[in-house]
């Protein structure tokens, strides 16, 4: 509605004329603090409800665990990393472990007891399923994926800590849970150690059983401790309040378990690091000192023992003198291999050692040497089969020549004779190994050559027509026709069209 001129103006709000206040400036430190604040976007009630739900093992979760264990066992059995990763994504074992960490952090003793009970039951079910599978499986050899779960190290402790921290942060967020939890399940790898323990139990290998259970205990304990630490950092209010003596008792138990699990893994990790350094130094030493002219390193074995490390080498070729062997051994300390024994076994010379050759054969060296020629032999056999097929095709052509001669005599009166035979296209000969040896040409292709002799050379259309006729009649699209002009002779005027001897053309 249009206002009238008599209407008095409505007074404006005094605040409308005042300038808009500027937003307070946020310093870089405050911005970083907001980025790393664990309390922002935290959902305690939703996290506790989800944790309580995940810790319960319903029949569906139990069957999912059994199938995940069987999938992981098959993956370890056939050494398939992709199958093992799939089993990790299916496994529901993370639920009770995270719930135990939440129960400790929130001082929720009923939740802690329920989580530990369900985790123990799930572990027993997983061990039983994996043991039954490996008892039935016809594949009894331990693969590399399985062996990797028998020697836990300090790095496994770190992976469990970092993975547990990421899982705790994801469990308490309102968003991006689905982006983190699958990665945590893969990184912490709870399923493969239980499957490896089942393998050790089914085969009576106590080293595998204890090593795998140690790795599973490391993963479960330090995932729970990482969850405990992250929830404490978020300063959630405890569900129950424990007195000081109970808190000290809980802390003592947790600290004792952590030390009991971590200390052996620290020692194992240090041994693994020293073993890796030893193997690297051994490779450098062998590359610098035993790559000798006329000799081949047939077999190399490195055995690391803190008290007596050994490098065992089988050398094919002329035997080394005692002075040269001593010189090579004297170079070991320069590579950080002091105290290492070099077991040099030489096969060759004037009197080959039959026992050493037999040992190399048992180790697979003879098979390896034979396999080097199998590819060349297979290629040669394929080439021979190809040439035989082409020769068979040429023989079939020869059988058609009598009928072909009559047809050509009627179709092309000017054609005097026809020679049909194979055409060998030779590749350039390789350079001879020595001046005394002769170079042998190599057959590159085998084709069909037709030589047509005319009283008078035909025109281009006649030649093309003959080319098409021969290609169709001889079932050889690649046939090559050579036209020659032959003066007529009285003695040859009645000579019928007949095949001639095969001709060989050499192409360079």
PEHU-V593654 format. One record per backbone hydrogen bond with DSSP energy under -0.5 kcal/mol. NH is the residue of the N-H (numbers start at 0). CO is the residue of the C=O. Records with the same first field share a line. If there is no record, write none. Layout:
BEGIN
NH->CO / CO
END
This chain:
BEGIN
6->3
15->12
16->12 / 13
17->13
26->24
30->26
31->27
32->28
33->29
34->30
35->31
36->33
41->38
42->171
46->42
47->43
48->44
49->45
50->46
51->47
52->48
53->49
54->50
55->51 / 52
57->55
61->57
62->58
63->59
64->60
65->61
66->62
67->63
68->64
69->65
70->66
71->67
72->68
73->69
74->70
75->71
76->72
77->73
78->74
79->74
80->78
83->79
84->80
85->81
86->82
87->83
88->84
89->85
90->86
94->91
96->92
97->93
98->94
99->95
100->96
101->97
102->98
103->99
104->100
105->101
106->103
107->102
108->106
111->107
112->108
113->109
114->110
115->111
116->112
117->113
118->114
119->115
120->116
121->117
122->118
123->119
124->120
125->121
126->122
127->123
128->124
129->125
130->126
131->127
132->128
133->129
134->130
135->131 / 132
136->132
139->137
146->142
147->143
148->145
149->146
153->264
155->152
156->152
157->153
158->154
159->155
160->156
161->157
162->158
163->159
164->160
165->161
166->162
167->163
168->164
169->165
170->166
171->167
172->169
173->40
178->175
179->175 / 176
180->176
183->179
184->180
185->181
186->182
187->183
188->184
192->188
193->189 / 190
194->190
195->191
196->192
197->193
198->194
199->195
200->196
201->197
202->198
203->199
204->199
205->203
208->204
209->205
210->206
211->207
212->208
213->209
214->210
215->211
216->212
217->213
218->214
219->215
220->216
221->217
222->218
223->219
224->220
225->221
226->222
227->223
228->224
229->225
230->226
231->227
232->228
233->229
234->231
235->230
238->105
239->105
241->239
246->242
247->243
248->244
249->245
250->246
251->247
252->248
253->249
254->250
255->251
256->252
257->253
258->254
259->255
260->256
261->257
262->258
264->260
265->261
266->262
267->263
268->264
269->265
270->266
271->267
272->268
273->269
274->270
275->271
276->272
277->273
278->274
279->275
280->276
281->277
282->278
283->279
284->280
285->281
286->282
287->283
288->284
289->285
291->289
294->291
295->315
297->295 / 313
298->313
300->311
302->309
303->301
304->302
309->302
310->340
311->300 / 309
312->310 / 342
313->298
314->312 / 344
315->295 / 313
316->346
324->320
325->321
326->322
327->323
328->324
329->325
330->326 / 327
331->328
333->330
334->331
335->332
336->331
339->336
340->308
342->310 / 340
343->341
344->312 / 342
345->343
346->314
347->345
351->349
353->351
356->352
357->353
358->354
359->355
360->356
361->357
362->358
363->360
364->359
367->363
368->364
369->365
370->366
371->367 / 368
372->369
373->369
374->370
376->372
377->373
378->374
379->375
380->376
381->377
382->378
383->379
384->380
385->381
386->382
387->383
388->384
389->385
390->386
391->387
392->388
393->389
394->390
395->391
396->392
397->393
398->394
399->395 / 396
400->396 / 397
403->399
404->400
405->401
406->402
407->403
408->404
409->405
410->406
411->407
414->411
415->413 / 452
416->452
417->497
418->450
419->417
420->448
422->446
423->421
424->422 / 444
425->423
426->441
436->433
440->438
441->426
443->424
444->424
446->422
448->420
449->479
450->418
451->449 / 481
452->416 / 450
453->483
454->413
462->458
463->459
464->460
465->461
466->462
467->463
468->464
469->465
470->466
471->467
472->468
473->469
475->470
478->475
479->447
481->449
483->451
485->453 / 483
491->488
492->488 / 489
494->491
502->421
506->504
END
